[in-house]
């Protein structure tokens, strides 16, 4: 009978060891899965940050283009006004010369 008790103890120890090994393997797998999820979350966060940076850069470039267009348009209008003013001044000088010549 003593042998059967020893056998039962060994069998119980073996089952306990098997359960412990299975639990350790499961824990290792859970840790590995958690690491993979964390790495994926980091990659997703990096992608979102890059997407945000890209979007901000595109918006900034668009705004800069708009400012450049506005300033160019204003400069063209001022140049046109200056040209018209210069032409009027030249016409006035010519008219004065004509009047002085005729007088």
C-alpha positions as CSV (number, residue, x, y, z in Angstrom):
1,X,0.0,0.0,0.0
2,X,2.9,2.3,0.7
3,X,4.0,2.0,-2.9
4,X,0.6,3.0,-4.2
5,X,0.6,6.1,-2.0
6,X,4.0,7.0,-3.3
7,X,2.8,6.4,-6.9
8,X,-0.2,8.7,-6.2
9,X,2.0,11.4,-4.8
10,X,4.3,11.2,-7.8
11,X,1.3,11.2,-10.1
12,X,-0.1,14.2,-8.3
13,X,3.3,16.0,-8.5
14,X,3.5,15.2,-12.2
15,X,0.0,16.6,-12.8
16,X,0.9,19.7,-10.7
17,X,4.1,20.1,-12.7
18,X,2.2,19.7,-16.0
19,X,-0.4,22.3,-14.9
20,X,2.4,24.6,-13.7
21,X,4.2,24.2,-17.1
22,X,1.0,24.8,-19.0
23,X,0.3,27.9,-16.8
24,X,3.8,29.2,-17.4
25,X,3.5,28.7,-21.2
26,X,0.2,30.5,-21.2
27,X,1.6,33.3,-19.1
28,X,4.6,33.6,-21.5
29,X,2.1,33.7,-24.5
30,X,0.0,36.3,-22.8
31,X,3.2,38.4,-22.2
32,X,4.2,38.0,-25.8
33,X,0.7,38.9,-27.0
34,X,0.7,42.0,-24.8
35,X,4.1,43.0,-26.2
36,X,2.9,42.7,-29.7
37,X,-0.3,44.7,-29.0
38,X,1.9,47.4,-27.3
39,X,4.2,47.5,-30.3
40,X,1.2,47.8,-32.7
41,X,-0.3,50.6,-30.5
42,X,3.0,52.4,-30.7
43,X,3.2,52.0,-34.5
44,X,-0.5,53.2,-34.8
45,X,0.3,56.2,-32.6
46,X,3.4,57.0,-34.8
47,X,1.3,56.7,-37.9
48,X,-1.4,59.0,-36.5
49,X,1.3,61.5,-35.5
50,X,2.8,61.4,-38.9
51,X,-0.6,61.8,-40.5
52,X,-1.3,64.8,-38.3
53,X,2.1,66.3,-39.1
54,X,1.5,65.8,-42.8
55,X,-2.0,67.3,-42.6
56,X,-0.6,70.3,-40.6
57,X,2.1,70.8,-43.2
58,X,-0.3,70.6,-46.1
59,X,-2.6,73.1,-44.3
60,X,0.4,75.4,-43.7
61,X,1.5,75.2,-47.3
62,X,-2.0,75.9,-48.5
63,X,-2.2,79.0,-46.2
64,X,1.2,80.2,-47.4
65,X,0.1,79.8,-51.0
66,X,-3.0,81.8,-50.3
67,X,-1.0,84.6,-48.7
68,X,1.4,84.6,-51.6
69,X,-1.5,84.8,-54.1
70,X,-3.1,87.6,-52.1
71,X,0.1,89.6,-51.9
72,X,0.8,89.1,-55.6
73,X,-2.6,90.3,-56.5
74,X,-2.2,93.3,-54.3
75,X,1.2,94.1,-55.8
76,X,-0.2,93.7,-59.3
77,X,-3.1,96.1,-58.5
78,X,-0.6,98.6,-57.0
79,X,1.6,98.3,-60.0
80,X,-1.4,98.8,-62.3
81,X,-2.5,101.9,-60.4
82,X,1.1,103.3,-60.4
83,X,1.3,102.7,-64.2
84,X,-2.0,104.5,-64.7
85,X,-0.8,107.4,-62.5
86,X,2.4,107.6,-64.5
87,X,0.6,107.5,-67.8
88,X,-1.7,110.4,-66.6
89,X,1.3,112.4,-65.4
90,X,3.0,111.9,-68.8
91,X,-0.2,112.9,-70.6
92,X,-0.5,116.0,-68.5
93,X,3.2,116.9,-69.2
94,X,2.5,116.4,-73.0
95,X,-0.7,118.4,-72.8
96,X,1.2,121.3,-71.0
97,X,3.9,121.2,-73.6
98,X,1.4,121.3,-76.4
99,X,-0.4,124.2,-74.7
100,X,2.8,126.1,-74.2
101,X,3.8,125.4,-77.7
102,X,0.5,126.7,-79.1
103,X,0.5,129.8,-76.9
